[in-house]
Amino acid sequence: MPQLRKYKLPLLWLRRHTSTRNFILISSVLVGLTAGLAAVILKTLVHYIQQLLAYGNRLLEEPVWLVVFPLVGILLVVFLVRVLFKGQLGRGTASILHAISQKSSLVESHKMYSHVLTSGITAGFGGSAGLESPIVVTGSAIGANFGREYHLNYRDRTLLLACGAAAGIAAVFNAPIAGVLFAIEVLLADISIAAFIPLIMSSVVGALCSRIILKEEQLFFADQLGFFAASHVPFYILLGILTGLMSVYYSRAAWRIEALFEPFQDQPYRRALVGGVLLGLLIMLFPPLFGEGYGAVKLLESGKPEALLQDSWLSFFGTNEWLVLGFVGMLALVKVAATTFTIAGGGNGGNFAPSMFVGAHVGFFLSRLTNMLQIHKLPEGSFTMVGMAGILSGVMHAPLTAVFLIAEISGGYTLMIPLMIVSASAYAMVKYFEPFSLDTKKLAQKGELLTANKDRTVLRIMQIRHLVETDFHPVRYTATLRELVDVIAQSRRNLYPVVDEQQKLRGIILLEDVREIMFKQEKYDEVMVTALMSAPPTVVRHNDTMADVMKKFDETGAWNLPVLKDELYLGFVSKSSIFTKYRKLLIKTTGH
């Protein structure tokens, strides 16, 4: 602890002696460096696990290991999560969005390393999921905990959280622009110009970490730039429509397969066995599903699709070009099942890399089919790369990230026009069928998803439990007017809840309704409270969202409403206290 304190002292000094803006800039570099190193560790861990397994057992030569290793990986992750993290891991970008909207951008400290460990084991042992979502969670946790350590406010803490995520994406792909755009599109509901500089600095530092430390084979690069001609435009429009439809299929298939695992929610090891065995059988039938899948994408992009059939059960039939094309199409369809088996079974990973895998296979399939039918001569490598952007845009609902990510990993902007056509087409089609991305759909259904609407953002941050006022003096349900007058004499409120022996709310009494009778002393022992009370216009439940509460205020015109938990009286929430809290949060979260 004293050693840790030594490292913190310089930053504590800077925190006190520099402006907040300058401290954020310095912090963004440190967060970017840490998140970038975390990404390097994750990629290295996966690389060496796979190298070790392949060397010891010749994976693809022994199909049985394709079933065993993914199952072992998922079981090991489930065990570690239960033992080390008490069964609480929080997978995917949805957990970070939930932290932003419901936890004031506070992320559990164990997420700075837990996702590196669990996702590294999952993918290293052959789990068919991506590393990008885990590194987003890791980078976000690093940024959020840095902000908490140095007592930054919600807005600045959220910015550092986004800086960590941007650095993680930039490091994984060596794509700093894509890292910045991902943070803006996916995580930050409200962005100002001042936020761009910290995001850029963090993203660049993260990308430099991977560029300097990682070997070239550990990063995903395109071998060729590809080319674009105006005559290709109709086919790129067709690719946009096809990737849009495939994105809808991907999202809905993932949801339905995940629902099949719900009966096993309280049986983690049984769930892991089911998911691991199903995944292993799929990988045995389709070996390219093993791991992240970038190796298969590179084979397609370099024009070697027949290599995908190596050690596959279909290799018995040779490498007929129609057989190869059918195998590529089948891979695009079954990848979503393999990924969902991995994640729903208990492994840790995301849908970022799998969506790129599916997109690459869809793009190659369309271009190769067109060439085989001699309809038009299309560049298969270019369509493979652009297809990745289409599915990524559709599944993640991040078209700008998709466009610039593929542009960066392909080494240039030759394909910028087709990337924009396909990404925009796919995104527009998906938004019509699925308003929310695969990762945010659950949050949206719970009303916990942040949007660019500042009013909704602030309301979702507010919690009803922080606004309950308990200084209203309750009146016993069996009380007389005399007892009511005694309560009124001790209270500065003009509203009184009537409760029974179990503290259940039976009604309310307004001062203005008893003002006349309270001065008639002869009725003090004759009139009962039950004759004076009335029903509240409505009640607020302790777990209502602030949007629901404000709707109740609007519908009733009331200024105070009782708050109940299972019919038990907790207190009142007032419109004035909500307005006061709203104004403070608006300044805190948006700066104005």
C-alpha positions, 0 to 999 in steps of 0.5 A: 500500500505505501508503494502504491501511495508513492505512485499516486502522489505525483498525480494527486499533486497535479490534481490539486495544482493544475486545471481540470482540463489539463488533468483530464488530458494527462489522465487520458494519456495514462488511461490510454497507456494502461488500456493499450497494455491490457489489450496487448496482454489479452492478445498475447495471452490468446496467442500463446494459449493457442500456440501451446494447445496446437503444439501439444495436440495438433488441433486440426489433425485430431478432431476430438480436441476441437470438441474438448478444448472449447468445453474445457475453456468454458468450464474453466471460465465458469469456475473462475467467475464463481470462485474469484468474482462471486459469479458476477462478471457483467459481459459486453458493452451493455454492462458498461452502458448500464454503469453509465446510466444507472451507476454514475459511471462507476465500474467494479474494480475487478473488471480492470483484469477479470475480462482479460483473464476470462476472455483470454481463456475463452478465445485461447481454448477455441471459444468462438467469440471476439476479444473486443467487447472484453477489452472495451469493458477492461478499458472502460473499467480502467478509465472509470476507476482512475476517475473515481480514484482522483475524485472526478465528477460524473461527466469527467469520469464518463469521459475517461471511461470512454477514453479507456474503451477507445484505447482498447479498440484502437490497440486491438485493431491498431485503428485509432480513428475507429477507437474514437468513433466507437466511443462516441457512437456506442458509449457517449450519449452526449459529446462535446468538442472538448471531449475529442482531444482526450479521446484522440490522445487516449486512442493514439496511445493505445494504438501505439502500444499494440504497434510497438509491442505486438508481432504482426501476425497477432494483429489483423491487417489486410494484405491488399488495398483492393480497388473500386470502380463505378460499375461496382456500385449496384453490387455494393448496394446489393451487398448493403441490403444482403448484410442488412438482412444478415444483421437482422438474422444475426441479432434475432438468432442470437436472442433466440438461441440465448433464450434456450439457455435460460432454464440453466441460469441457476445451473452454471456448470450444466449450462457450460456443459451444454454450451461447450458440447454444442460449440465443440460439435459445431467446430468439429463440423466447421473448423474455421469457427475455432477462436476469433476467426480472423485467420479465416477472414484473411484466407478469404481476403487473400483469395484462398477460400479452399483452405477453409475446407482443410481438415473439414468433413467436406474435404473428402469431396475435394475442393470443387468451387461450388462446394467451397462457395457453399461452405463459405455460405454455411460458415456465415450462417452458423457463426452466430450459433457458435458465438452464442453457444460460447457466450450463453454457455458461460464463456466471455467474449463479444459479437464484434469479431464474429460480426466481422467474420460473418460480414467477410463471408457474406461479401466473399460469397456475393462476389464469388457467386457473381464471378462464377455466374459471369454476371460481372467481374468483381474484386473478391478481396474488396467485397470481403473487406466491405462486407465486414463493415456491413454486418458490423454496422448492422449488429453493433449499430455503429456505421461510422466505426465500421467504415473507418475501422475497415478503412484503417485495417485495409491500409488506406481509403481506397474503399471509402465510397463502397464502405459508406454505401454498404454501411449506410444501407445495412444500418438503415435496413436494420434500424427498420427491423431492430431499433436497438443493437444486439448489446443494447436491446435488453437495456432498452427494454428495461428503460436503462439505455442512455440516448442523445436526449439530455432530458432522458439521460438525466432522468435515467441517472436519477434514482427514486430512492435518493428523492424520498422525503421522510419528514411527513408525520404519519397519522394512525388509521384509528386516530381521532381528530384530536390526535390529528390536531396534535400531529399537525401542531408538530409538523411543518407540512400540509400533508399527512399520510394515514397508515395502519399498524403494518405501516401500509398506506390507507390514505392521505389528509390535506391541511386545507381539507381539515382547516375548518373542522380542526377549530371545532373542539367539541368534535375532537373525540367524535370525528375519526381520521377515516372520515377525513382522509382521501385516496392519493391521486396515485402512488409511486413505487420504489422501483419506478423509473423517473420517467414513470414518476414524471408521467404520474406527476403530469397526469395528476397535477399533484406536487407530492406523491406517496412512495410505496414498497409492497404497499408499505409507506416509505415517504413522499416524493415532491416535484420541487425536489425532483426539479432541484435534483434535475438541475444539479445533475444537468449541470453535473453531466452536461456542464451547462 
